């Protein structure tokens, strides 16, 4: 029974394989050996020939027709000099981006494309990136501002407060900026120092300090009180060649303008009774 079933399966397999081979052979002759198929083969063959001819013959000839030259280095040159050099060699120069660069002055070439040494066809475009120099900031207008505000405004722009001078001013209130050494809007590099002048108030409200040296302590006190000032700290020093209670120095100095009611410290020759300073604060 099993042998009969096996013989039937073999017969079916043979018939199927025979018919499949017949179908393939008929279709092969019909589709792959027809006149239409031959034309397609011919076209494909021509395309392959043209491709290899274009790639291996025409393109090398076209690339070498204008000559192959090496790209020179123009890094570090001024843009105008770099352009002159490239143009003289037959390149076409194009200016690209301008980038902030702390290490190179403005107008200097910092990047080139193609790179130095590249072999390219004559007439190739070369793109140059140029340095814009270090970033500059505008000095803010701090006139009329308080010292605290002026410092803040300068630091906000990346600048620093420089030397501070003081002078009387009828225009600006006391402790405000009278003058800035770098004008507002002036372009400078970051971290630059900006010196300023601070108002000491109106000159009409100030008193010139008198010269008290050589006078006695009693005379000096009388003079100060008479003009609206006060004797300050009194320091005694031994000076054998001067009379006791003689003024030998003072602070503030003679001629300085100070606010009414301010104290003047005195240096006095030691000797006799040391008077207690009733005006010392």
C-alpha positions in Angstrom: 0.0 0.0 0.0 2.8 2.4 0.9 4.8 1.5 -2.2 1.7 2.3 -4.4 1.3 5.7 -2.8 5.0 6.5 -3.3 4.8 5.6 -7.0 1.8 7.9 -7.4 3.7 10.8 -5.8 6.7 10.3 -8.0 4.4 10.3 -11.1 2.8 13.5 -10.1 6.2 15.2 -9.4 7.5 14.1 -12.7 4.5 15.4 -14.6 4.7 18.8 -12.7 8.5 19.2 -13.4 8.1 18.3 -17.0 5.3 20.9 -17.6 7.3 23.6 -15.7 10.4 23.1 -17.9 8.2 23.3 -20.9 6.6 26.5 -19.8 9.9 28.2 -19.0 11.5 27.1 -22.3 8.5 28.4 -24.3 8.5 31.8 -22.4 12.3 32.1 -22.7 12.1 31.8 -26.4 9.1 34.1 -26.6 10.4 37.0 -24.3 14.2 36.7 -24.4 15.0 35.8 -28.0 12.4 38.0 -29.7 13.3 41.0 -31.9 12.1 43.4 -29.2 14.3 41.8 -26.6 17.3 42.1 -29.0 16.6 45.8 -29.4 16.6 46.3 -25.7 19.9 44.4 -25.3 21.4 46.7 -28.0 20.2 49.9 -26.3 21.6 48.7 -22.9 24.9 47.9 -24.5 25.1 51.3 -26.1 24.3 53.0 -22.8 27.1 51.1 -21.1 29.6 52.1 -23.8 28.5 55.7 -23.6 28.7 55.8 -19.8 32.3 54.4 -19.7 33.4 56.7 -22.6 31.9 59.7 -20.8 33.4 58.8 -17.4 36.8 57.6 -18.5 37.5 59.7 -21.6 35.4 62.9 -21.7 35.4 63.9 -18.0 39.2 63.7 -17.6 39.6 65.6 -20.8 37.1 68.3 -19.7 38.7 68.6 -16.3 42.2 69.0 -17.7 41.1 71.3 -20.6 41.6 74.4 -18.4 44.5 73.1 -16.5 44.7 71.7 -12.9 46.4 74.0 -10.4 47.0 73.9 -6.7 45.2 76.2 -4.4 47.7 78.5 -2.6 47.4 79.5 1.1 45.9 83.0 1.7 45.2 82.5 5.4 46.5 85.5 7.4 46.5 87.9 4.4 44.3 91.0 4.1 41.2 90.2 2.0 42.3 92.6 -0.8 45.8 91.0 -1.0 44.3 87.5 -1.0 41.9 88.4 -3.8 44.7 89.8 -5.8 46.8 86.7 -5.4 44.0 84.3 -6.3 42.8 86.3 -9.2 46.3 86.4 -10.7 46.4 82.6 -10.7 43.0 82.3 -12.5 40.7 81.7 -9.5 37.4 83.3 -8.9 37.4 84.9 -5.4 34.2 85.2 -3.4 34.0 86.9 0.1 32.1 84.7 2.5 31.1 85.3 6.1 32.6 87.9 8.4 33.3 86.4 11.9 34.2 87.9 15.2 37.8 86.8 16.0 39.9 88.1 18.9 43.1 86.6 17.5 43.0 88.3 14.1 42.5 92.0 13.1 39.5 93.0 11.1 39.8 92.2 7.3 42.2 89.3 7.7 41.4 86.0 5.9 40.9 83.2 8.5 39.3 80.4 6.5 39.5 79.4 2.8 37.6 76.8 0.8 39.0 74.8 -1.0 41.8 74.2 1.4 45.4 75.0 0.8 47.1 72.5 -1.5 43.8 71.2 -3.1 44.2 70.4 -6.8 41.4 72.1 -8.7 40.5 73.3 -12.2 41.6 76.7 -13.2 38.8 79.2 -12.7 37.4 77.4 -9.6 35.7 79.6 -7.0 37.5 80.1 -3.8 35.4 81.2 -0.8 37.1 83.3 1.9 35.9 83.9 5.5 37.2 87.2 6.9 37.8 88.3 10.5 35.6 91.0 11.8 38.1 91.7 14.6 37.3 91.7 18.3 33.8 92.5 19.4 33.5 96.2 20.2 31.0 97.7 22.6 29.6 101.2 22.9 30.5 103.3 25.9 27.2 104.1 27.8 26.2 107.7 28.7 26.8 107.9 32.5 26.9 111.7 32.9 24.5 112.7 35.7 24.4 109.2 37.1 25.5 108.3 40.6 28.8 106.5 41.1 26.9 103.3 41.9 24.7 103.5 38.8 27.7 104.4 36.6 29.7 101.4 37.8 26.7 99.1 37.1 26.1 100.5 33.6 29.8 100.1 32.6 30.0 96.5 33.9 26.8 95.6 32.1 28.5 96.5 28.8 31.7 94.6 29.7 33.6 97.7 30.7 35.3 98.7 34.0 35.3 101.8 36.1 38.7 103.6 35.9 40.2 106.4 37.9 37.8 108.7 39.8 38.4 112.4 40.2 36.4 115.0 42.1 35.6 118.6 41.4 33.0 121.1 42.3 30.0 121.6 39.9 27.1 124.0 39.8 25.4 121.9 37.1 25.6 118.4 38.6 24.4 117.4 42.1 27.0 116.1 44.6 28.2 112.5 44.0 27.0 112.3 40.4 29.2 112.0 37.3 30.3 115.3 35.8 32.5 114.0 33.1 33.5 110.7 31.5 36.8 110.4 29.8 35.5 108.2 26.9 32.5 109.8 25.2 29.2 108.1 25.1 28.8 105.9 22.0 32.5 105.5 21.4 33.4 101.9 20.4 35.9 100.2 22.5 37.0 96.6 23.3 35.6 94.9 26.3 37.3 95.3 29.7 38.5 98.8 28.9 38.7 101.2 31.9 36.5 104.4 31.8 37.7 107.1 34.1 35.2 109.6 35.4 34.9 112.9 37.3 32.4 113.1 40.3 30.7 116.3 41.4 31.5 117.6 44.9 28.4 119.9 44.7 28.1 123.6 44.0 31.2 125.6 44.6 29.0 128.3 46.2 28.2 125.9 49.0 31.8 125.1 49.8 34.5 126.9 51.8 38.1 127.2 51.0 40.2 125.8 53.8 42.5 128.6 55.3 46.2 128.2 55.9 46.5 127.6 59.7 50.2 126.7 59.9 52.3 128.9 62.1 49.2 130.0 64.1 48.5 129.1 67.6 45.9 126.5 68.4 43.5 129.2 69.9 43.9 131.3 66.8 43.2 128.4 64.4 40.1 127.4 66.3 38.8 130.9 66.2 39.4 131.2 62.4 37.7 127.9 61.7 34.7 128.6 63.8 34.4 132.0 62.2 34.1 130.7 58.6 31.7 127.8 59.5 34.2 125.0 59.9 35.1 122.9 63.0 38.4 121.9 64.6 38.8 118.2 64.2 41.3 115.8 65.7 44.3 117.5 67.4 47.5 115.6 67.4 50.5 116.8 69.4 54.1 116.3 68.2 57.4 117.2 69.9 59.1 120.0 68.0 61.8 121.7 70.1 62.5 124.6 67.7 58.8 125.8 67.7 56.6 127.4 70.3 54.2 125.1 72.1 50.6 125.0 70.7 51.8 126.1 67.2 50.0 124.6 64.2 52.6 122.7 62.0 50.2 120.9 59.7 46.6 120.4 58.8 44.1 118.3 56.9 42.4 119.1 54.6 45.2 121.2 53.1 45.1 125.0 52.6 43.0 126.0 49.6 40.9 122.8 49.4 37.2 123.3 49.0 35.1 121.6 51.6 31.5 121.6 52.8 30.5 124.0 55.5 30.5 122.4 58.9 33.3 119.9 57.9 36.1 119.4 60.4 39.8 120.3 59.9 42.4 118.1 61.7 45.3 119.9 63.2 48.9 118.9 64.1 50.2 121.0 67.0 53.5 121.4 68.7 53.5 119.7 72.1 54.1 121.7 75.2 52.1 123.3 78.0 48.6 122.2 78.8 46.9 120.0 76.2 43.5 121.6 75.6 40.6 119.2 75.3 39.0 119.4 71.9 35.3 120.4 72.5 34.5 120.3 68.8 35.7 116.8 68.0 33.1 114.4 66.7 
